[in-house]
Amino acid sequence: MLNPVRLLALLSALALPSFAQSDPHADAAKAYTIETSQTPIKVKRGDKAEAKVTVIPRSDAHVSPDAPVSVTLSSGPALDLPKQKLGRPDAKPTQAKGVEFDVPFVGKQPGRDELRAQVSFFICTEKLCERQKRDVTLAVVVE
């Protein structure tokens, strides 16, 4: 026969796994990846160019087609941004149930610069639908 202390320890050890649940916020962050154009992107001064930013969900997830989605843009002095914010009308749905943005910019003056994008969207799985914000930086060279 087990003494009461050992019995309690055994029962506690068996009960622990039922309390160990994964953090849903961490699960949401693991439900997708973000891919961009290869960098550095080269553009001639005065020319228009585009960078791609794509949210790729895991096979059991999707970017909500009904929730807001946006890309807020900024850059240094070598680039000109015709649009500072892209929204749902600018998003293209992907076959993998994600979204893709074509981010327009113009080479303004020669030099190295960064195109910074804050991507905001809702990633959904069977268990959750949660807003995500990710910062992406792309290197650009204006010739």
N, C-alpha and C positions, 0 to 999 in steps of 0.2 A: 504494500500500500504506500502511496506517495504522501509525504508530509504536506501540510497545507501551503507552506511557502513554495515548495517545488511545483505543486499543482497550480498555484496562482501564476508562477513564472511561466509554466508551460501554456496555460490559457492565454496569458498576455502575448506571448510570442506568436501564437496561432491567430490572435485577433488583429495584430498589427497590419498584415497585408490588406485587410478590408478597409483600414483607415488611410492607407497610402494611395491617394489618388493623384493623378497627374494634374498639373496646373493648366487650366484651359487657355490661359493667356500664352503660355509657352507653346501649347499645341497649335494655336493660331499662327504664331510666328514660324512654325515648322511646316505649315501647310502650303507654302509657296516659295518661289524664288523670283528674283528680279534680274532680268538680263538687259544689257544695253548694247549699243553699237560698240564695235572694237575701237579702242582709243590708242593713240591720239587720233582724233578726227582732223583731217587737214582740209582747209578751205582757203581759197584765194581772197585777198582783200576785195570787198565789194560783192562777192558771190554769196548766193543763198545756199544753205546746206540744211540737212536734217539729221537728227540723231534719233535712234529708236530706244524706247523704254517699254519693256514688256513684263507684265506680271504673269508668271506661269504657275498655276495651282498644281498641287499634288493630284493624283488621279481621283482621290475621294473628296476633292474640294472644288470650289468655284468662286470666282469674283461675282458678287451679287450684281445682277443686271438691273436691279431696281434702286439700289442705294447710290448715294453720291460717289463719284470718282473724280479725282483731279490731279493735276501736276502743276505745282507752283514753281516758276523758274527764276533764276538769277544768274548773273555772270559778272566777270570783271570788265575792264574797259576795252578789251580787244574784240568783244562781241556785241552785236545789237540783237535784241530779242523782239521780234514783231509782236509776240504775245507773251505776256508775263504769267498767264494762267490758262491751262487747258482743262476742259471739263468733259462731261459725258458726251456731248456732241462730237468731240474730237477723238474719243476713244473708239478703237476698232475691236470688236469681239474676236477672240482667237478660237481655233478649233478645240483647244484644250480648256475652254471655258474661262479664259483669262481675258486680259485687255492689253492692247498695244497702242502706244502713242507715237506719232511722228512729231518730233520737237523741232520747230523751225528756228534757224538763227542765221545771222549774216556776219561775215568777217568784216570787222570795222577798221582795225589797224593791225599791222604785223606784230606778231608776238605769241607767246604762250598764254593760254587762259583756261578757265574752268567753266563748264556749263553745269550748274547745280540745279537739281530737281528734287522737290519733295513730293513723293507719290503718296496719295491718300485714297484708300479704297476699303471695301468690306470683304473679308475672306470668309467663306461659309463652308462648313462641313455638316454632317448629320447632327453633330452635337452642339455646334455654335455658329454664330455669325457675328464677327467682331471687326471693328474698325482697326485698320493698320495705317501707320505713317512710316515711310522709309525715306531716308535721304540718299541720293545717288549723285555722284560727281563724275563727270566725263572730262577728260583732258582734250583740249582743242588747240591746234596750231594754225594761226593765220599767217599766210605767206604773202 
